[in-house]
Amino acid sequence: MIYYAKGSIDSELTAEDLKKGLFEAFEKLGKRKKVLAIPPDYTRLPSRAGELTEMTWQYYGESLTDVLPALGTHTPMTAHQIDHMFGSMPPSLIREHDWRNDVVTVGEVPASFVQEVSKGAVSFPWPAQVNKLLLEGNFDLILSIGQVVPHEVVGMANYNKNIFVGTGGVEGINKSHFIGAAYGMERMMGHADTPVRRVFNYASENFTQHLPIIYVQTVVGLDKTDGKIKTRGLFIGDDAEVFDLAAKLSLLINFEMLEKPLKKVVVYLDPTEFKSTWLGNKSIYRTRMALADEGDLIILAPALVEFGEDKEIDRLIRKYGYFGTPATLKSCDEHEELRNNLSAAAHLIHGSSEGRFNITYCPGKEAKNLTRQEIESVGFQYADLEIMEKKYDHTSLKDGFNVMPDGEEIFYISNPALGLWAYRERFKY
């Protein structure tokens, strides 16, 4: 059922618009005694989910007893991040999700179904795992709050991914990532109906249908006319229909189809959001269908300090590197530690250009930043940030095509998390 739906490519929803729509949906839901909110973490700051969570607290007051950021494998939010993202909401409401210890398996998607939807790419069963708080908290309303946007693992982010990955466990997260990687990221990016989504939908329909989950989803994009991030849609409901509405709008807002492949792409990673290649590789995921063969992707990453936010994943990235699908699958066959951490293996596949284009990371030069040796050891090229920023000053570039003083044409992206770019002949409809 849809409780609220508003959005178009020309909409610009203010905070007051979001509050009005959210409260209208709450009125339709009726009185609730105990509410859990599941927003994304700080890595999804532009989603407006922080404000929507704060508004939820303003509406429900003491009935909002718990807020569980959908960390997935990310590190817990800091006090500063919580304050910045959730405003006046009491930080005491925040609960930390531990993907290794706080989960319950609610059911198993059969291997035969996984094999069928992945067209034989994988044939293992998939465990549907969620944080135990969802089951043990006796909530009469669970609000899954987030942004629908193109995504490398599932095709389009949010909806039940927020539950099964955001509050999921080791095995569920690992295997879901690997299903998408084995099937092929480029076959899924920008699509709402993908093998991974079908697996999540099976789990929703069979294992969590008794939970009172309502999805609150935004569509947010960059306005090229003024360079500002704007909210284009708000969709609230309890089933796949509301996700499909948001996904269709997101494809119009967040996806840019290009008439020619890009020879050079420069991406800037905001230091408040991107500190790892685990997140920063969105620069690769979101542009790989746009880059020309032998093209160059230059990633300006002033705050890059680690590969994986999880210590074990960081170790595995350092050991096995971003050397492409054949090398990663061979390492999985030969090494149990990688075979047992398939989300890391999937990430290694996603983060490689498969030898088709060049990837150059430019981290800062503080002591904590990743070094040239570390960058090159995992298969990337390295360049000096100061030199590259003098050549490609992100403060003077506009999103899209830019012609540099020496006549060089580049394509600039100020935030890779907000979009998907593809060369028309490479995008798979």
C-alpha positions as CSV (number, residue, x, y, z in Angstrom):
1,M,0.0,0.0,0.0
2,I,1.2,3.5,-0.8
3,Y,0.8,6.1,2.0
4,Y,2.4,9.0,0.2
5,A,4.0,9.5,-3.2
6,K,5.2,12.8,-4.6
7,G,7.9,13.5,-7.1
8,S,9.0,14.4,-10.6
9,I,12.1,15.5,-12.4
10,D,11.1,19.2,-11.8
11,S,10.1,18.8,-8.1
12,E,12.2,20.5,-5.4
13,L,11.0,19.3,-2.0
14,T,11.9,21.5,0.9
15,A,12.2,20.3,4.5
16,E,8.7,21.5,5.1
17,D,7.5,19.5,2.1
18,L,9.2,16.4,3.5
19,K,7.6,16.9,7.0
20,K,4.2,17.4,5.5
21,G,4.4,14.3,3.4
22,L,5.9,12.2,6.3
23,F,3.3,13.4,8.8
24,E,0.5,12.7,6.3
25,A,1.6,9.1,6.0
26,F,1.9,8.8,9.7
27,E,-1.7,10.0,10.1
28,K,-2.9,7.3,7.7
29,L,-0.9,4.7,9.7
30,G,-2.7,5.6,12.9
31,K,-1.4,5.7,16.5
32,R,1.7,3.6,17.3
33,K,3.1,2.7,20.7
34,K,6.6,1.6,19.9
35,V,8.6,2.7,16.8
36,L,12.0,1.7,15.4
37,A,13.6,3.9,12.7
38,I,16.3,2.4,10.4
39,P,18.0,5.3,8.5
40,P,21.2,4.9,6.6
41,D,24.5,6.0,8.2
42,Y,26.6,9.1,7.6
43,T,27.8,7.8,4.2
44,R,24.3,8.5,2.9
45,L,24.2,12.1,4.3
46,P,22.6,13.7,1.2
47,S,19.7,11.3,1.3
48,R,17.7,13.6,3.7
49,A,17.2,10.5,5.8
50,G,18.7,12.2,8.8
51,E,16.1,15.0,8.7
52,L,13.3,12.5,8.1
53,T,14.4,10.5,11.2
54,E,14.5,13.7,13.2
55,M,11.0,14.5,12.0
56,T,9.9,11.0,13.0
57,W,11.1,11.7,16.5
58,Q,9.2,15.1,16.5
59,Y,6.0,13.3,15.5
60,Y,6.2,10.2,17.7
61,G,8.1,11.6,20.7
62,E,8.7,8.9,23.3
63,S,7.1,6.3,21.1
64,L,10.2,6.4,19.0
65,T,12.3,4.2,21.3
66,D,15.2,3.1,19.0
67,V,17.1,4.3,16.0
68,L,19.3,1.7,14.3
69,P,21.5,3.1,11.5
70,A,21.8,0.6,8.7
71,L,25.5,0.3,9.0
72,G,25.9,-3.0,7.1
73,T,29.7,-3.4,7.2
74,H,30.4,0.3,7.8
75,T,32.0,1.6,11.0
76,P,29.7,3.0,13.7
77,M,28.8,6.7,13.5
78,T,30.8,9.1,15.6
79,A,29.1,11.5,18.0
80,H,29.8,14.4,15.6
81,Q,28.2,12.5,12.7
82,I,25.1,11.6,14.8
83,D,24.7,15.2,15.8
84,H,25.2,16.5,12.3
85,M,22.9,14.0,10.6
86,F,20.0,13.7,13.1
87,G,19.9,17.3,14.5
88,S,17.9,17.7,17.7
89,M,17.0,14.0,18.0
90,P,18.4,12.6,21.3
91,P,21.6,10.7,20.5
92,S,20.7,8.2,23.3
93,L,18.2,6.7,20.8
94,I,21.0,5.4,18.5
95,R,21.8,1.7,18.5
96,E,24.9,0.3,16.8
97,H,24.4,-2.6,14.4
98,D,27.1,-5.3,14.8
99,W,27.0,-7.4,11.6
100,R,29.0,-10.2,13.2
101,N,27.1,-10.7,16.4
102,D,23.7,-9.0,16.5
103,V,21.9,-10.9,13.8
104,V,19.2,-13.6,13.5
105,T,18.6,-15.8,10.5
106,V,14.9,-15.6,9.7
107,G,14.8,-18.0,6.8
108,E,16.8,-19.3,3.8
109,V,16.1,-18.6,0.1
110,P,16.6,-22.0,-1.7
111,A,19.7,-22.6,-3.8
112,S,17.4,-23.5,-6.7
113,F,15.8,-20.1,-6.6
114,V,19.1,-18.3,-6.4
115,Q,20.5,-20.3,-9.3
116,E,17.4,-19.6,-11.4
117,V,17.3,-15.8,-10.9
118,S,21.1,-15.5,-11.3
119,K,20.9,-17.5,-14.5
120,G,23.3,-20.1,-13.1
121,A,26.0,-17.6,-11.9
122,V,25.8,-19.0,-8.4
123,S,23.9,-21.9,-6.8
124,F,24.1,-21.5,-3.0
125,P,21.2,-20.9,-0.7
126,W,20.9,-17.3,0.7
127,P,20.3,-16.7,4.4
128,A,17.9,-13.8,5.2
129,Q,19.5,-12.2,8.3
130,V,18.4,-9.1,10.2
131,N,19.4,-7.4,13.4
132,K,17.8,-9.2,16.4
133,L,16.3,-5.9,17.5
134,L,13.7,-6.0,14.7
135,L,12.4,-9.3,16.1
136,E,12.8,-8.9,19.8
137,G,11.9,-5.2,20.2
138,N,8.1,-5.8,20.0
139,F,7.7,-2.8,17.6
140,D,4.3,-1.9,16.1
141,L,6.1,0.2,13.4
142,I,9.5,-0.2,11.8
143,L,10.4,2.7,9.5
144,S,13.1,1.9,6.9
145,I,14.3,5.3,5.8
146,G,16.6,6.0,2.9
147,Q,17.4,7.0,-0.7
148,V,16.7,5.1,-3.9
149,V,19.7,5.6,-6.2
150,P,21.7,3.4,-8.7
151,H,23.7,0.8,-6.8
152,E,26.5,-1.7,-7.7
153,V,25.3,-4.6,-5.6
154,V,21.6,-4.7,-6.1
155,G,20.9,-2.4,-9.1
156,M,19.0,0.3,-7.3
157,A,19.6,1.0,-3.6
158,N,17.2,0.9,-0.7
159,Y,13.8,-0.8,-0.1
160,N,14.4,-4.2,1.5
161,K,18.2,-3.9,0.9
162,N,18.1,-1.5,3.9
163,I,16.8,-4.3,6.0
164,F,18.7,-7.4,4.7
165,V,22.1,-5.6,4.1
166,G,21.9,-2.5,6.3
167,T,20.9,-4.6,9.4
168,G,22.2,-7.9,7.9
169,G,24.8,-10.4,9.0
170,V,28.1,-11.7,7.7
171,E,26.8,-14.6,5.5
172,G,23.9,-12.7,4.1
173,I,25.9,-9.6,3.2
174,N,28.7,-11.6,1.8
175,K,26.6,-13.8,-0.4
176,S,24.3,-11.1,-1.6
177,H,27.3,-9.1,-2.8
178,F,28.8,-12.1,-4.5
179,I,25.5,-12.9,-6.3
180,G,25.6,-9.5,-8.0
181,A,29.3,-9.6,-8.8
182,A,29.1,-13.1,-10.3
183,Y,26.0,-12.2,-12.3
184,G,27.7,-9.0,-13.5
185,M,27.5,-5.5,-12.1
186,E,27.1,-3.9,-15.5
187,R,24.0,-6.0,-16.1
188,M,22.3,-4.7,-13.0
189,M,23.3,-1.1,-12.4
190,G,20.3,1.2,-12.8
191,H,17.8,-1.6,-12.9
192,A,15.2,-2.2,-10.2
193,D,14.5,-5.8,-11.1
194,T,17.8,-7.8,-10.7
195,P,18.8,-11.2,-9.3
196,V,19.8,-9.8,-6.0
197,R,16.5,-7.8,-5.7
198,R,14.5,-10.9,-6.5
199,V,16.4,-12.8,-3.7
200,F,15.6,-9.9,-1.3
201,N,11.9,-9.9,-2.4
202,Y,11.6,-13.6,-1.8
203,A,12.9,-13.1,1.7
204,S,10.5,-10.2,2.3
205,E,7.5,-12.2,1.1
206,N,8.4,-15.4,3.0
207,F,10.3,-14.5,6.1
208,T,9.6,-10.9,7.3
209,Q,6.0,-10.3,6.2
210,H,4.9,-10.3,9.8
211,L,7.1,-7.3,10.6
212,P,5.4,-3.9,10.5
213,I,7.9,-2.4,8.0
214,I,7.1,0.9,6.2
215,Y,9.5,2.2,3.6
216,V,10.3,6.0,3.5
217,Q,12.3,6.6,0.4
218,T,13.7,9.8,-1.1
219,V,15.0,10.5,-4.6
220,V,17.9,13.0,-4.5
221,G,20.0,14.4,-7.3
222,L,22.4,17.0,-8.4
223,D,20.9,19.9,-10.3
224,K,23.4,20.7,-13.1
225,T,22.0,24.2,-13.6
226,D,23.2,25.5,-10.2
227,G,25.3,22.6,-8.9
228,K,23.1,22.0,-5.8
229,I,21.8,18.8,-4.4
230,K,17.9,18.7,-4.6
231,T,15.3,16.4,-3.3
232,R,13.0,15.4,-6.2
233,G,10.7,12.8,-4.6
234,L,9.3,11.2,-1.4
235,F,7.7,7.8,-1.5
236,I,6.2,6.0,1.5
237,G,4.6,2.6,1.5
238,D,4.8,-1.0,2.6
239,D,5.5,-3.0,-0.6
240,A,7.4,-3.2,-3.8
241,E,5.1,-0.7,-5.6
242,V,6.4,2.2,-3.7
243,F,10.0,1.2,-4.4
244,D,9.2,0.9,-8.1
245,L,7.8,4.4,-8.2
246,A,11.0,5.8,-6.6
247,A,13.3,3.7,-8.8
248,K,11.7,5.0,-12.0
249,L,12.1,8.6,-10.8
250,S,15.7,7.9,-9.7
251,L,16.6,6.6,-13.1
252,L,15.4,9.9,-14.6
253,I,17.2,12.0,-12.0
254,N,20.4,10.0,-11.2
255,F,21.3,8.4,-14.5
256,E,23.1,10.2,-17.3
257,M,23.3,8.6,-20.7
258,L,26.2,9.7,-22.8
259,E,26.5,9.8,-26.5
260,K,30.2,9.0,-26.5
261,P,32.6,7.1,-24.2
262,L,34.6,9.3,-21.8
263,K,38.4,9.5,-22.3
264,K,39.1,11.1,-19.0
265,V,37.0,11.3,-15.9
266,V,37.9,13.3,-12.7
267,V,36.0,12.4,-9.5
268,Y,36.2,14.3,-6.3
269,L,35.6,12.5,-3.0
270,D,34.3,14.8,-0.3
271,P,36.6,14.2,2.8
272,T,33.6,14.2,5.2
273,E,32.1,11.2,3.4
274,F,34.9,9.2,1.7
275,K,37.7,7.8,3.7
276,S,38.0,4.3,2.2
277,T,38.1,2.7,-1.2
278,W,35.2,0.5,0.1
279,L,33.2,3.7,-0.4
280,G,35.4,5.7,-2.7
281,N,35.2,3.0,-5.4
282,K,31.8,4.3,-6.2
283,S,34.0,6.4,-8.5
284,I,34.7,3.2,-10.4
285,Y,31.3,1.4,-10.1
286,R,29.3,4.4,-11.3
287,T,31.5,5.4,-14.2
288,R,32.8,2.1,-15.6
289,M,30.0,1.9,-18.3
290,A,30.9,5.5,-19.4
291,L,34.7,5.2,-19.6
292,A,36.4,4.5,-23.0
293,D,38.8,1.7,-23.5
294,E,42.2,2.8,-22.4
295,G,40.5,5.8,-20.7
296,D,41.6,7.4,-17.5
297,L,39.7,7.7,-14.2
298,I,41.4,10.1,-11.8
299,I,40.1,10.0,-8.2
300,L,40.9,13.0,-6.0
301,A,40.7,11.5,-2.5
302,P,42.1,13.9,0.2
303,A,40.8,11.9,3.1
304,L,41.6,8.4,2.0
305,V,43.0,6.5,5.0
306,E,42.0,2.8,4.5
307,F,40.8,0.3,1.9
308,G,38.0,-1.4,3.9
309,E,36.1,0.1,6.9
310,D,36.0,-3.4,8.4
311,K,39.5,-4.5,9.6
312,E,39.2,-8.0,8.2
313,I,38.0,-6.7,4.8
314,D,40.7,-4.1,4.8
315,R,43.3,-6.9,5.3
316,L,41.8,-9.0,2.5
317,I,41.8,-6.1,0.1
318,R,45.5,-5.4,0.9
319,K,46.3,-9.1,0.4
320,Y,44.4,-9.8,-2.8
321,G,44.0,-6.4,-4.5
322,Y,41.8,-5.1,-7.3
323,F,43.1,-7.3,-10.1
324,G,39.9,-8.3,-11.9
325,T,37.3,-11.1,-12.0
326,P,39.5,-14.0,-13.2
327,A,42.2,-13.3,-10.5
328,T,39.6,-12.8,-7.8
329,L,37.7,-16.0,-8.6
330,K,41.0,-17.9,-8.8
331,S,41.9,-16.5,-5.3
332,C,38.5,-17.6,-4.0
333,D,39.1,-21.1,-5.3
334,E,42.6,-21.3,-3.7
335,H,42.1,-19.4,-0.4
336,E,39.4,-20.3,2.1
337,E,39.7,-16.9,3.9
338,L,38.5,-15.1,0.8
339,R,35.9,-17.8,0.0
340,N,34.5,-17.2,3.4
341,N,34.2,-13.4,2.9
342,L,32.4,-13.1,-0.4
343,S,31.5,-9.5,0.1
344,A,35.2,-8.7,0.0
345,A,35.6,-10.8,-3.1
346,A,32.7,-9.1,-4.8
347,H,34.2,-5.7,-3.9
348,L,37.5,-6.6,-5.4
349,I,35.7,-7.5,-8.7
350,H,33.6,-4.3,-8.6
351,G,36.7,-2.1,-7.9
352,S,38.7,-3.4,-10.9
353,S,38.6,-1.9,-14.4
354,E,39.2,-5.5,-15.7
355,G,42.2,-4.0,-17.4
356,R,40.0,-1.9,-19.7
357,F,40.8,1.6,-18.3
358,N,43.3,3.2,-15.9
359,I,42.4,4.0,-12.3
360,T,44.5,6.6,-10.5
361,Y,44.0,7.4,-6.8
362,C,45.3,10.6,-5.4
363,P,45.2,10.5,-1.6
364,G,46.3,13.3,0.8
365,K,49.7,13.4,2.2
366,E,49.0,13.4,5.9
367,A,50.6,10.6,7.9
368,K,47.3,8.7,8.2
369,N,46.6,8.7,4.4
370,L,47.3,5.7,2.2
371,T,50.7,5.9,0.6
372,R,51.9,5.4,-3.0
373,Q,53.2,1.9,-2.0
374,E,49.8,0.9,-0.5
375,I,47.8,2.3,-3.5
376,E,50.0,0.6,-6.1
377,S,50.1,-2.7,-4.2
378,V,46.4,-3.3,-4.7
379,G,46.5,-2.6,-8.4
380,F,45.7,1.1,-8.7
381,Q,48.0,3.8,-10.1
382,Y,49.1,6.7,-7.8
383,A,49.4,10.4,-8.4
384,D,50.3,13.3,-6.1
385,L,47.1,15.1,-4.9
386,E,48.6,18.5,-4.9
387,I,49.9,18.2,-8.4
388,M,46.6,16.8,-9.7
389,E,44.5,19.4,-7.9
390,K,46.5,22.2,-9.4
391,K,45.7,20.7,-12.8
392,Y,42.1,19.8,-12.0
393,D,40.9,22.2,-9.4
394,H,37.6,20.8,-8.1
395,T,36.5,24.2,-6.8
396,S,36.5,25.6,-10.3
397,L,35.1,22.6,-12.2
398,K,31.5,22.1,-13.0
399,D,29.8,18.7,-13.1
400,G,29.9,17.3,-16.6
401,F,32.2,18.3,-19.5
402,N,35.0,20.8,-18.9
403,V,37.7,22.1,-21.3
404,M,40.9,22.8,-19.4
405,P,43.2,25.7,-20.2
406,D,45.5,23.5,-22.3
407,G,42.5,22.3,-24.4
408,E,42.1,18.9,-22.7
409,E,38.5,17.8,-22.3
410,I,37.5,16.1,-19.1
411,F,34.3,14.9,-17.5
412,Y,34.0,16.0,-13.8
413,I,31.9,14.4,-11.1
414,S,31.6,16.1,-7.7
415,N,29.9,13.2,-5.9
416,P,29.8,9.7,-7.4
417,A,27.3,8.5,-4.9
418,L,24.6,10.6,-6.5
419,G,24.5,9.1,-10.0
420,L,25.3,6.6,-12.7
421,W,26.9,7.4,-16.0
422,A,27.0,5.2,-19.1
423,Y,27.9,5.3,-22.7
424,R,24.7,4.5,-24.7
425,E,26.0,1.5,-26.5
426,R,27.4,-0.1,-23.3
427,F,24.3,0.3,-21.1
428,K,22.3,-3.0,-20.9
429,Y,18.6,-2.3,-21.0
